[in-house]
Amino acid sequence: MSETIQLGLRIEKELVDRIEELAKNEGIDRNIWIKRALATFVQDEESGMADEAIEDYIHLRIDEKMLLDFADFKEVPKDIKRAREAILKRITEAKKDGKNIRK
């Protein structure tokens, strides 16, 4: 079992009432509902950060090491590498034509 810590925080009564109603509808304890909601929110935020890191890698704003750290990949997936290569190719071709298309 993982280690837990106790937090003390103040929440508006209206929000607590809404949480209690949702927990009651699911047949679970208010604290269990809150823990689950926080875990889901954190997971969604982390997923969003990974998606942003992929986009930044493809568009040359971060390097491979940073992508691997943010997205928690062991290696960069082939489709993401191909997307980055396509952007690099477009930039190279645009430079040959004297254009600046990097976005």
C-alpha positions in Angstrom: 0.0 0.0 0.0 1.3 3.5 -0.8 2.2 6.0 1.8 -0.5 8.6 2.5 -0.5 12.0 4.1 -3.3 14.0 5.6 -4.1 17.4 4.1 -6.2 20.1 5.7 -8.0 22.4 3.3 -11.0 24.6 3.3 -13.7 24.1 0.6 -16.8 26.2 0.1 -19.9 24.6 1.6 -21.7 24.7 -1.7 -19.0 22.7 -3.3 -18.9 20.2 -0.4 -22.7 19.8 -0.7 -22.3 19.1 -4.5 -19.5 16.6 -3.8 -21.6 14.8 -1.1 -24.5 14.5 -3.5 -22.3 13.0 -6.2 -20.7 10.6 -3.8 -24.1 9.6 -2.4 -25.4 8.9 -6.0 -22.4 6.6 -6.5 -22.8 5.0 -3.1 -19.3 6.0 -2.0 -17.8 8.0 0.8 -17.2 11.8 0.2 -13.4 11.4 0.9 -13.1 8.5 -1.6 -14.9 10.6 -4.2 -12.6 13.5 -3.6 -9.4 11.3 -3.8 -10.7 9.7 -7.0 -11.5 13.1 -8.5 -8.1 14.5 -7.7 -6.3 11.4 -9.1 -8.3 11.7 -12.3 -7.5 15.4 -12.6 -3.8 14.9 -12.1 -3.8 12.1 -14.7 -5.6 14.3 -17.2 -3.1 17.2 -16.6 -0.1 14.9 -17.0 -1.6 13.5 -20.2 -2.1 17.1 -21.5 1.5 17.9 -20.8 2.6 14.8 -22.7 0.5 15.9 -25.7 2.0 19.4 -25.6 5.5 17.9 -25.4 4.8 15.8 -28.5 3.6 18.9 -30.4 6.6 20.9 -29.2 9.0 18.1 -30.3 7.4 17.8 -33.7 7.6 21.5 -34.3 11.3 21.6 -33.1 10.6 23.6 -29.9 12.1 20.9 -27.6 14.7 18.2 -28.2 14.3 14.4 -27.9 15.6 14.2 -24.3 12.9 16.7 -23.2 10.2 14.8 -25.0 11.2 11.6 -23.4 11.1 13.2 -19.9 7.8 14.9 -20.4 6.0 12.1 -22.2 7.6 9.3 -20.2 8.6 7.4 -23.3 11.5 5.0 -23.4 12.1 6.0 -27.0 10.4 8.4 -29.5 7.6 6.5 -31.4 8.2 6.2 -35.2 5.1 8.2 -36.2 6.3 11.2 -34.1 9.8 11.0 -35.6 8.3 11.0 -39.1 6.1 14.0 -38.2 9.2 15.9 -37.0 11.2 14.8 -40.1 8.3 16.2 -42.3 8.6 19.6 -40.5 12.3 19.6 -40.9 12.0 18.8 -44.6 9.4 21.7 -45.1 11.8 24.1 -43.3 14.8 23.0 -45.4 12.8 23.3 -48.7 11.5 26.7 -47.7 15.0 27.9 -46.9 16.1 26.8 -50.3 13.2 28.8 -51.8 14.0 31.8 -49.6 10.9 31.5 -47.5 10.4 31.4 -43.7 7.6 29.0 -42.8 8.7 27.9 -39.3 5.8 28.1 -36.9 
